[in-house]
Amino acid sequence: MVDMNVLTLNQTYTAKQLASLWGYKSHHALVKGVFHPKGSDILILFVTKERQPGSTQFKNELRGNMIKIEGADKHGTDQLLLANQGQDKDKIYLFYREKHTLPFTFLGRVHLVQSFIYTDKSSEFEFFIENLESIEDDMALLDYVIHYDENLSASLDVVCHSAKDLTYHLKCERDINNREQVTRLLGYSCAICGFNYAKAYGKDLAKDFIDIHYIGDGKQDGNPDISKDFVPVCANCHRMLHHKRSHNISVEDLKKRVAYYKKEPDYEQLTLSFE
């Protein structure tokens, strides 16, 4: 009855929505921590960092592409999870939310890589999240790949394949020849906010200083088009362009945002729609 293919990675779902999608009359059985649909080879983790008042509060921590959770206080699911350490007996999927009042975010497949079994307290389990998009910040993803723990049972191939597009993107941006050609053609002022380093700090310190941002289609079967695939950007705007991996903002939308805040400096405005 449970079809994971109807779900979208990084999208949010309430327990009631999931029950409806999977044909269950009630949603209560779905959110008891570890859900094992009858007759299936699927385990589903429903992890809440901050549970409702009066409930047992578990120490669940999401960091990058690792999540550490506490098992049931009566150890009822310990063996079910342990059977999957290092061998993926079942396909394990993760739903996560920061607070009990929020919907769950579907983070996809996970792999159990470490466990700490106790008898006097809740056991602890550490999972690797296969979906690299769950690391929203590009720089955090790059740091994660560089410092990848080779002792993890999760395949390094999964990490490298998932980070392939980002690696190509950064390679294009950091290529000295690309930068020289882009700046020769488009200059040294930020294409988004107009900032010019030499004008702000003087030519003796900041002459010819600017980043370039890759906006090509990511195809790796040829050289990027200098006239179409790059824009010069200042460090601030570049950081914002890379800030959210799962829904990267475009150059045009960031330009609109900059223009908006120059006119209306509403620093408490959290989101803007430019449709």
Secondary structure by P-SEA (a helix, b strand, c coil): ccccccccccccccaaaaaaaacccccccccccccccccccbbbbbcccccccccccccccccccbbbbbccccccaaaaaaaaccccccbbbbbbbccccbbbbbbcbbbbcbbbbbcccbbbbbbbbccccccccaaaaaaaaaaccccccccaaaaaaaaaaaaaaaaaaacaaaaaaaaacccccccccccccccccccccccccbbbbbcccccccccccccccbbbbcaaaaaaaaccccccccaaaaaaaaaaaaacccccccccccc
